[in-house]
Amino acid sequence: MQTDSSPKAGLHVNFDTEVEEVSERKKKYLTAKYGQHQMSLIRKRLRVEMWMYDQLQYLFGCTDDSKTYNIEIDVDELLDMESDVSRKQWLQTKLVGAKASRDTVEKFIDELLQRVKTL
């Protein structure tokens, strides 16, 4: 009978309990990463939507946080429409209650349609 007298003979590793502890300790969350081109498209859309938000506040006379307006303009819905005429008519019906002048509202609609076309 031969005995192993090497220094590593008595060492062993038990992974079962350590794996559970490690997985409970370290919970990983997956974060979506976008490519540079996709991020530039997202930034462009955000700029258009933030500009639209600021303009709507102006059109409806909301200069402070206490005043709010109840209007929702969905950019995707606007893009899905077939013609500029239908987009313009849809926006005009949405902006009926605006406190700004009719010329200011028309200018906003024209500029919004121009900006949306770049998306």
Backbone as a ProteinNet text record, in pm:
[ID]
protein_1_A
[PRIMARY]
MQTDSSPKAGLHVNFDTEVEEVSERKKKYLTAKYGQHQMSLIRKRLRVEMWMYDQLQYLFGCTDDSKTYNIEIDVDELLDMESDVSRKQWLQTKLVGAKASRDTVEKFIDELLQRVKTL
[TERTIARY]
82.6	0	88.5	51.3	132.9	51.3	107.5	39.2	96.3	8.9	51.6	92.1	217.3	266	288.8	232.3	249	167.5	209.1	139	-4	-36.9	-171.2	-264.3	-219.9	-298.9	-426.1	-424.4	-540.5	-632.3	-602.4	-684.1	-795.4	-911	-1020.9	-1109.1	-1188.4	-1273.3	-1417.3	-1503.7	-1645.3	-1717.5	-1761.2	-1820.2	-1968.2	-2037.4	-2182.8	-2229.5	-2177.6	-2225.6	-2174.1	-2054.1	-1997.9	-2070.1	-2110.3	-2177.8	-2310.3	-2383.9	-2510.7	-2489.4	-2387.1	-2359.6	-2319.5	-2235.8	-2190	-2306.9	-2393.7	-2506.2	-2605.6	-2618.8	-2707.4	-2644.7	-2514.4	-2445.1	-2439.8	-2406	-2386.2	-2501.2	-2596.2	-2704	-2669.3	-2665.2	-2627.8	-2753.9	-2750.3	-2859.4	-2808	-2884	-2846.3	-2892.3	-2800.3	-2830.5	-2811	-2908.6	-2898.8	-2796.6	-2711.9	-2614.7	-2646.1	-2646.3	-2676.9	-2548.9	-2547.9	-2436.2	-2437.8	-2329.1	-2315.9	-2424.4	-2453.8	-2556.2	-2694.4	-2726.9	-2856.5	-2869.5	-2761.1	-2763.8	-2783.4	-2724.2	-2742.6	-2888	-2952.9	-3094.7	-3182.1	-3147.3	-3222.5	-3207.7	-3085.2	-3062.2	-3138.4	-3138.8	-3209.9	-3359.5	-3415.3	-3558.4	-3587.6	-3500.5	-3520.2	-3514.9	-3424.2	-3417.8	-3549.3	-3604.7	-3731.7	-3843.7	-3850.2	-3957.4	-3945.5	-3823	-3805.1	-3838.8	-3802.1	-3838.4	-3991.2	-4056.6	-4201.7	-4266	-4213.6	-4265.2	-4255.4	-4138.8	-4120.2	-4215.6	-4231.3	-4320.7	-4465.9	-4506.4	-4644.3	-4671.4	-4572.5	-4588.9	-4609.7	-4532.6	-4547.3	-4683.7	-4723.6	-4850.5	-4971.5	-4963.7	-5076.9	-5062.6	-4961.4	-4945.9	-4903.8	-4825.9	-4778.8	-4637.4	-4627.2	-4495.3	-4437.1	-4519.6	-4468.6	-4521.2	-4472.1	-4506.8	-4650.8	-4716.1	-4850.8	-4955.3	-4928	-5021.6	-4981.9	-5079.6	-5053	-5151.8	-5120.3	-5209.1	-5228.7	-5340.2	-5371	-5375.1	-5258.7	-5249.5	-5140.3	-5165.6	-5066.8	-5048.6	-4927.2	-4893.2	-4791.9	-4834.2	-4748.8	-4672.4	-4541.3	-4457.7	-4470.4	-4478.9	-4493.5	-4625.6	-4730.4	-4860.9	-4855.6	-4786.6	-4770	-4691.9	-4586.8	-4505	-4579.6	-4674.5	-4749.5	-4853.1	-4886.1	-4984.7	-4924.5	-5011.9	-4964.7	-4922.4	-4984.5	-4952.4	-4934.8	-4869.2	-4852.4	-4985.6	-5075.6	-5208.1	-5281.3	-5279.9	-5347.4	-5275	-5143.2	-5067.5	-5103.5	-5108.9	-5138.5	-5279.6	-5376.5	-5513.9	-5523.8	-5453.8	-5455.2	-5397	-5285.2	-5222.9	-5312	-5378.4	-5466.9	-5581.4	-5635.8	-5743.7	-5691.9	-5567	-5507.4	-5479.2	-5449.5	-5405.5	-5516	-5641.3	-5753.6	-5753.4	-5721.5	-5728	-5605.1	-5512.7	-5390.1	-5421.2	-5347.6	-5370	-5288.8	-5193.3	-5111.7	-5192.1	-5142.1	-5212	-5213.9	-5307.4	-5321.5	-5194.2	-5131.6	-5007.1	-4895.3	-4887.5	-4785.2	-4808.3	-4933.9	-4967.5	-4933	-4964	-4931.7	-4780.7	-4708.1	-4561.1	-4506.9	-4563.9	-4522.9	-4551.3	-4669	-4706.3	-4610.7	-4582.4	-4490.6	-4351.5	-4303	-4169.4	-4166	-4272	-4278.4	-4278	-4355.9	-4358.9	-4222.3	-4153.5	-4019.7	-3922.1	-3929.4	-3838.9	-3870.3	-3998.4	-4038.1	-3989.6	-3984.2	-3936.9	-3791	-3714.3	-3572.3	-3552.1	-3657.7	-3644	-3650.5
-115.2	0	123.5	218.5	336.8	455.6	540.5	661.5	781.9	875.2	995.8	1097.5	1134.6	1228.9	1367.9	1394.7	1527.6	1629.9	1756.3	1858.1	1883.1	1849.5	1874.8	1755.9	1649.7	1527.7	1547.5	1626.7	1643.2	1757.3	1826.6	1940.7	1898.7	1957.4	1935.1	2060.6	2073.9	2191.5	2145	2207.7	2176.3	2299.9	2294.5	2409.2	2427.8	2328.1	2335.6	2448.7	2461	2564.3	2702	2710.7	2840.2	2901.2	2821.8	2872.5	2937.4	2876	2932.6	3065	3070.2	3193.7	3305.2	3273.6	3373.6	3424.1	3334.9	3377.9	3461.2	3434.8	3515.8	3651.4	3654.6	3778.6	3871.9	3816.7	3897	3876.2	3964.5	3958.2	4056.7	4007.9	4090.9	4136	4255.8	4309.4	4341.3	4302.8	4324.6	4463.4	4540.6	4674.7	4676.4	4728	4733.5	4838.3	4803.7	4897.3	4916.9	5041.9	5074	5115.7	5091.6	5135.6	5286.2	5340.6	5484.7	5543	5474.8	5524.1	5524.7	5416.5	5407.4	5515.9	5541.6	5644.9	5782.9	5807.5	5938.6	5956.3	5848.5	5855.9	5881.3	5817.6	5836.9	5980.8	6034.1	6172.8	6270.6	6244.1	6330.8	6333.5	6217.2	6209.5	6280.7	6262.9	6331.4	6482.6	6531.5	6676.6	6727.6	6653.2	6693.6	6690.2	6585.2	6573.4	6677.6	6709.2	6812	6950	6975.3	7101.7	7112.6	7004.7	7002.9	7029.3	6967.7	6986.5	7133.4	7195.1	7336.2	7426.2	7397.7	7478.4	7464.6	7343.5	7323	7399.4	7403.7	7481.5	7629.4	7677.8	7816.9	7840.8	7751.7	7768.9	7768.4	7690.8	7679.9	7769.7	7856.3	7954.4	7895.2	7790	7725.5	7774.7	7888.4	7944.1	7893.3	7844.6	7787.4	7644.9	7577.1	7436.3	7414.7	7518.3	7499.3	7483.3	7542.5	7530.5	7411.7	7334.1	7220.5	7220.9	7149.1	7133.5	6985.2	6951.9	6811.8	6785.1	6764.9	6736.6	6632.9	6542.1	6437.8	6429.6	6454.3	6442.4	6330	6222.2	6105.5	6118.8	6128.9	6147.2	6028.1	5908.1	5789.2	5791.5	5832.9	5842.4	5945.9	6054.4	6159	6107.9	6030.5	5975.5	5870.5	5802.1	5697.3	5752.2	5879	5938.1	5950.6	5941.4	5931.6	6063.5	6173.6	6299	6413.1	6518.3	6637.4	6705.9	6697	6758.6	6692.4	6560.1	6490.6	6515.4	6524	6555.3	6693.6	6788.5	6926.2	6937	6873	6875.9	6812.6	6700.7	6631.4	6720.2	6787.5	6876.8	6997.1	7050.6	7164.9	7129.6	7009.7	6969.4	6948.7	6901.4	6882.3	7015	7118.4	7246.1	7352	7310.2	7404.2	7491.6	7438.4	7513.3	7595.1	7610.3	7685.6	7832.1	7892.9	8032.9	8126.7	8074.2	8156	8191.9	8287.5	8331.2	8219.8	8232.1	8131.6	8124	8240.2	8242.6	8167.2	8183.6	8114.4	7964.2	7923.8	7781.4	7724.7	7795.5	7749.8	7738.8	7834.9	7830.9	7707.8	7680.1	7560.9	7433.4	7425.1	7305.9	7285.7	7393.2	7381.9	7338.1	7396.4	7360.2	7217.3	7177.9	7040.5	6940.5	6966.5	6875.8	6868	6978.4	6980.6	6899.1	6914.4	6841.1	6691.4	6656.6	6515.1	6442.5	6512.4	6449.6	6406.9	6465.5	6429.3	6301.6	6254.6	6134.1	6007.4
0	0	0	-88.7	-100.7	-52.4	27.9	75.2	4.3	-21.8	-91	14.2	13.1	112.7	53.5	-63.6	-124.2	-45.1	-47.3	31.4	-16	-138.2	-190.6	-172.5	-113.4	-103.3	-21.3	81.5	169	128	20.4	-19.9	-113.6	-94.2	-186.3	-187.1	-290.6	-306.1	-318.9	-243.2	-249.4	-305	-429.7	-496.2	-467.1	-427.5	-415.7	-324.6	-205.1	-113.6	-150.9	-202.8	-238.7	-358.5	-451.3	-570.7	-532.5	-443.7	-399.9	-327.2	-241.6	-168.8	-263.8	-360.7	-456.2	-539.8	-585.7	-667.6	-586.8	-458.2	-374.9	-345.6	-330.9	-300.7	-421.3	-534	-654.8	-752	-746.3	-844.2	-953.6	-1074.3	-1189	-1261.3	-1310.9	-1389.6	-1528.8	-1625.7	-1763.7	-1807.5	-1859.9	-1908.6	-2058.5	-2128.1	-2274.4	-2313.7	-2406.8	-2460.4	-2607.1	-2646.7	-2784.9	-2855.9	-2984.5	-3065.1	-3081	-3132.3	-3146.1	-3237.4	-3347.2	-3439.5	-3374.3	-3304.3	-3236.4	-3129.5	-3055.8	-2952.3	-3013.3	-3129.3	-3192.2	-3236.6	-3282.8	-3319.2	-3196.2	-3085.2	-2961.2	-2913.5	-2917.8	-2876.6	-2966	-3095.6	-3189.9	-3158.2	-3132.8	-3099.5	-2968.2	-2868.7	-2740.6	-2757	-2841.3	-2865.5	-2925.3	-3019.9	-3081.2	-2977.7	-2897.6	-2799	-2688.7	-2645.1	-2542.3	-2597.7	-2723.2	-2786.6	-2794.1	-2834.4	-2845.1	-2708.3	-2604	-2468.2	-2427	-2451.1	-2416.2	-2494.9	-2623	-2706.9	-2663.7	-2626.1	-2580.2	-2451.6	-2363.5	-2241	-2274.7	-2371.2	-2412.3	-2477.5	-2568.3	-2640.7	-2548.1	-2440.5	-2349.3	-2226.5	-2227.1	-2119.7	-1987.4	-1990.1	-1866.5	-1837.6	-1770.4	-1743	-1611.8	-1522	-1397.3	-1380.7	-1277.9	-1258.2	-1210.6	-1158.6	-1105.7	-1216.3	-1332.2	-1444.2	-1529.8	-1567.3	-1654.4	-1769.8	-1870.7	-1984.4	-2007.7	-2068.3	-2090	-2240.1	-2297.2	-2439.6	-2459.8	-2548.1	-2576.7	-2727.6	-2769.8	-2911.6	-2923.2	-2983.7	-3000.8	-3132.9	-3123.1	-3241.6	-3335.7	-3281.2	-3366	-3442.9	-3374.6	-3441	-3553.3	-3528	-3628	-3748.7	-3722.6	-3830.5	-3912.1	-3849.3	-3918.5	-4016.2	-4003.4	-4094.1	-4233.9	-4333.7	-4471.3	-4534.1	-4496.4	-4564.2	-4464.5	-4511.7	-4428.3	-4401.2	-4496.1	-4477.7	-4360.8	-4356.2	-4245.4	-4113.1	-4115.8	-3993.6	-3942.2	-4033.7	-3995.4	-3938.9	-4002.6	-3952.9	-3814.9	-3794.7	-3666.3	-3557.2	-3589.4	-3491.3	-3461.1	-3563.1	-3540.9	-3446.6	-3460	-3368.8	-3226.4	-3214.3	-3081.4	-3011.6	-3091.1	-3034.7	-3030.7	-3035.8	-3036.5	-2911.3	-2797.1	-2671.4	-2639.3	-2733	-2706.3	-2681.6	-2588.1	-2553.4	-2642.1	-2715.8	-2805.1	-2929.5	-3004.3	-3125.7	-3229.8	-3321.7	-3428.4	-3513.8	-3538	-3616.2	-3543.9	-3413.5	-3334.3	-3337	-3327.8	-3333.4	-3470.2	-3576.7	-3712.6	-3732.5	-3677.9	-3687.1	-3614	-3494.9	-3419.5	-3499.2	-3559.6	-3636.5	-3753.2	-3825.7	-3939.9	-3896.4	-3787.3	-3740.2	-3685.2	-3616.2	-3564.6	-3679.3	-3782.1	-3897.4	-3964.6	-3970.9	-4028.5	-3944.2	-3812	-3722.1	-3721.4	-3727.8	-3724.8	-3848.7	-3960	-4084.3	-4075.7	-3985.6	-3972.6	-3891.9	-3826	-3742.3	-3825.5
[MASK]
+++++++++++++++++++++++++++++++++++++++++++++++++++++++++++++++++++++++++++++++++++++++++++++++++++++++++++++++++++++++

